[in-house]
Amino acid sequence: MISLRNVQPGDLEGLAVIENEGFSKDEAATREVFIERIQVISDTFIVAEQDGKILGYINGPVIPHPYITDDLFKEIQENPKTGGYQSILGVAVSRQARNQGIATLLMEKMEELVHENERKGITLTCKQELVSFYEKLGFVSHGISESKHGGVSWYNMIK
């Protein structure tokens, strides 16, 4: 059975492996960035695991505006108790666990947190090939993002 829980410092190695499987070198978060996220936003950093093995994760800080900006990939602030937009800076699933609905489970958990903490909505950026996946989850495309993270074109998605 797959369980969802908040991130713990001991998860770093498993998270780094999954991050590098899912993102290019220019896009992937560094260990230092993961350490900061674990320390600062553990309340919105969720890990999926089964039998003690990390299968995937989702994370992002709460921000005051509806679109993700590149500065968030370098430095984040502690989440406010209520309000704001829940951003998703990363959602990834290990190669061995893909196509089992884990990304959807993680997205649903983040949506629960959004409702519990009275957020205005969820915001993320994705590549063009993932727009339809997020639309199936109820997100609406707001067109091409100003983000140039990793030298890639991203699409703003809001729910």
URCORKA-V137357 format. One record per residue. N is the residue number from 1. RES is the residue in one letter. SS is DSSP state (helix for helix, strand for strand, loop for the rest). PHI is phi in radians with two decimals (999 if undefined). PSI is psi in radians with two decimals (* if undefined). Layout:
# URCORKA-V137357
[[N:RES:SS:PHI:PSI] [N:RES:SS:PHI:PSI]]
This chain:
# URCORKA-V137357
[[1:M:loop:999:2.40] [2:I:loop:-1.49:2.28] [3:S:strand:-2.04:2.65] [4:L:strand:-2.02:2.41] [5:R:strand:-2.67:2.91] [6:N:strand:-1.27:2.61] [7:V:loop:-1.07:2.66] [8:Q:loop:-2.27:2.68] [9:P:helix:-0.95:-0.59] [10:G:helix:-1.22:-0.10] [11:D:helix:-1.44:-0.15] [12:L:helix:-0.89:-0.87] [13:E:helix:-1.08:-0.81] [14:G:helix:-1.11:-0.68] [15:L:helix:-1.13:-0.73] [16:A:helix:-1.09:-0.70] [17:V:helix:-1.09:-0.85] [18:I:helix:-1.13:-0.72] [19:E:helix:-1.01:-0.79] [20:N:helix:-1.31:-0.35] [21:E:helix:-1.33:-0.55] [22:G:helix:-1.69:-0.29] [23:F:loop:-2.35:2.65] [24:S:loop:-1.19:2.91] [25:K:loop:-1.00:-0.67] [26:D:loop:-1.27:-0.47] [27:E:loop:-1.56:-0.54] [28:A:loop:-1.16:2.48] [29:A:loop:-1.26:2.49] [30:T:loop:-1.40:2.92] [31:R:helix:-1.02:-0.68] [32:E:helix:-1.09:-0.71] [33:V:helix:-1.14:-0.75] [34:F:helix:-1.07:-0.74] [35:I:helix:-1.02:-0.79] [36:E:helix:-1.07:-0.80] [37:R:helix:-1.11:-0.71] [38:I:helix:-1.06:-0.73] [39:Q:helix:-1.30:-0.66] [40:V:helix:-1.68:-0.64] [41:I:loop:-2.22:0.73] [42:S:helix:-1.07:-0.38] [43:D:helix:-1.25:-0.34] [44:T:helix:-2.19:0.64] [45:F:strand:-2.27:1.79] [46:I:strand:-1.92:2.40] [47:V:strand:-2.01:2.39] [48:A:strand:-1.75:2.29] [49:E:strand:-2.48:2.79] [50:Q:strand:-2.53:2.22] [51:D:loop:0.92:0.69] [52:G:loop:1.37:0.02] [53:K:strand:-1.84:2.25] [54:I:strand:-1.27:2.21] [55:L:strand:-1.81:-0.45] [56:G:strand:-3.08:3.10] [57:Y:strand:-2.75:2.87] [58:I:strand:-2.49:2.46] [59:N:strand:-2.73:2.77] [60:G:loop:2.92:2.62] [61:P:loop:-1.48:2.84] [62:V:strand:-1.45:2.31] [63:I:strand:-2.17:2.76] [64:P:loop:-1.41:-0.23] [65:H:loop:-2.14:2.83] [66:P:loop:-1.39:-0.09] [67:Y:loop:-2.14:2.52] [68:I:loop:-1.33:2.37] [69:T:loop:-2.03:2.67] [70:D:helix:-1.07:-0.46] [71:D:helix:-1.08:-0.42] [72:L:helix:-1.15:-0.40] [73:F:helix:-1.38:-0.16] [74:K:loop:-1.92:-0.67] [75:E:loop:-2.59:2.35] [76:I:loop:-2.25:2.85] [77:Q:loop:-1.99:2.80] [78:E:loop:-1.05:2.54] [79:N:loop:-1.27:2.44] [80:P:loop:-1.24:2.79] [81:K:loop:-1.15:-0.70] [82:T:loop:-2.44:2.93] [83:G:loop:1.37:-3.10] [84:G:loop:1.33:-3.11] [85:Y:strand:-1.91:2.32] [86:Q:strand:-1.37:1.99] [87:S:strand:-1.58:2.69] [88:I:strand:-2.12:1.89] [89:L:loop:-1.54:-0.42] [90:G:strand:-2.73:2.36] [91:V:strand:-2.46:2.19] [92:A:strand:-2.63:2.62] [93:V:strand:-2.25:2.45] [94:S:loop:-1.06:2.65] [95:R:helix:-0.95:-0.72] [96:Q:helix:-1.22:-0.33] [97:A:helix:-1.94:0.16] [98:R:loop:-1.25:2.78] [99:N:loop:1.11:0.54] [100:Q:loop:-2.09:0.13] [101:G:loop:1.46:0.20] [102:I:helix:-1.19:-0.74] [103:A:helix:-1.05:-0.70] [104:T:helix:-1.14:-0.74] [105:L:helix:-1.02:-0.76] [106:L:helix:-1.14:-0.73] [107:M:helix:-1.11:-0.73] [108:E:helix:-1.11:-0.68] [109:K:helix:-1.11:-0.73] [110:M:helix:-1.13:-0.66] [111:E:helix:-1.11:-0.66] [112:E:helix:-1.02:-0.78] [113:L:helix:-1.10:-0.64] [114:V:helix:-1.06:-0.80] [115:H:helix:-1.18:-0.76] [116:E:helix:-1.05:-0.63] [117:N:loop:-1.81:0.28] [118:E:loop:0.90:0.84] [119:R:loop:-1.38:2.79] [120:K:loop:-1.33:-0.41] [121:G:strand:2.89:-2.99] [122:I:strand:-2.09:2.41] [123:T:strand:-2.25:2.48] [124:L:strand:-2.67:2.92] [125:T:strand:-2.11:2.57] [126:C:strand:-2.57:2.88] [127:K:loop:-1.33:2.79] [128:Q:helix:-0.94:-0.68] [129:E:helix:-1.20:-0.22] [130:L:helix:-1.80:-0.06] [131:V:helix:-0.96:-0.81] [132:S:helix:-1.15:-0.61] [133:F:helix:-1.03:-0.85] [134:Y:helix:-1.23:-0.57] [135:E:helix:-1.09:-0.64] [136:K:helix:-1.11:-0.44] [137:L:loop:-1.57:0.09] [138:G:loop:1.72:0.07] [139:F:loop:-1.38:2.68] [140:V:strand:-2.05:2.32] [141:S:strand:-1.31:2.31] [142:H:strand:-1.91:0.41] [143:G:strand:1.49:-2.99] [144:I:strand:-1.19:2.33] [145:S:loop:-1.37:2.73] [146:E:loop:-1.32:-0.23] [147:S:loop:-1.08:2.40] [148:K:loop:-2.10:0.34] [149:H:helix:-0.91:2.22] [150:G:helix:1.21:0.18] [151:G:helix:1.24:0.46] [152:V:loop:-2.05:2.70] [153:S:loop:-1.46:2.27] [154:W:loop:-2.11:2.70] [155:Y:strand:-1.97:2.36] [156:N:strand:-1.33:2.25] [157:M:strand:-2.21:2.26] [158:I:strand:-2.24:2.48] [159:K:loop:-2.35:*]]
